[in-house]
């Protein structure tokens, strides 16, 4: 029979997990209100494939503004089994994301397999390709594996914020746009992952999308009647 001490420990872990999930719900609702204040500008090519699922690919730190983009269909995301992952999963669910739990160290293969099944059913998927711990801008294999297994197109994404708070001590320099600021979200041309060098192509495409987002934001700032950027903190 399980010990009384073990039962108490499991109960404590369950209570802690429930508390983190509840905190994630609150955080997710706050994020929805926050995102609704942003002045969003979206740039996307007109020839993205409509007849195939997409694997949306981006770098860590740029993802919060991307949540403001109105997704074309249900989108599944892989979230780790960590304590922070419990909070993150609940918050992302409030943004309309479908959640699959898994990570590179615990349950990663099962999580990726579940995500692939969802894409085969017609969902899109979203990956921070350089996660979970970096280094920044160096793509791992998850998005490419998912695209090859499902025939999906990898669609690179980038973002830029006119004004933002930046987590300077975080490895990914996570950017949170200030309320009511202008943000640009760019979807790049689809990247095919057949053959060698797929990771390099994905990395370059995401880098280009981030540069294009900054350029779109700068072009808006220079337009007649645009609000002055002087004295305000800018972030990419």
ABEGO torsion letter per residue (X at the ends): XBBAAAAAAAAAAAAAAAAAAAAAAAAAAAAAAAAAABBBBBBBBAABBAABBBBBBBBBGAAAAAAABBBABBBBBBBBABAAAAAAAAAAAAAGBBBBBEBAABGAAAAAAAAAAAAAAGBBBBBBAAOAAOBBGBBBAAAAAAAAAAGBBBBBBBBBBABBBBBAABAAGBBBBBBGBBBBBBBBBBBBABEBGAAAAAAAAAAAAAAAAAAAAAAAAABBGBBBABGBBBBX
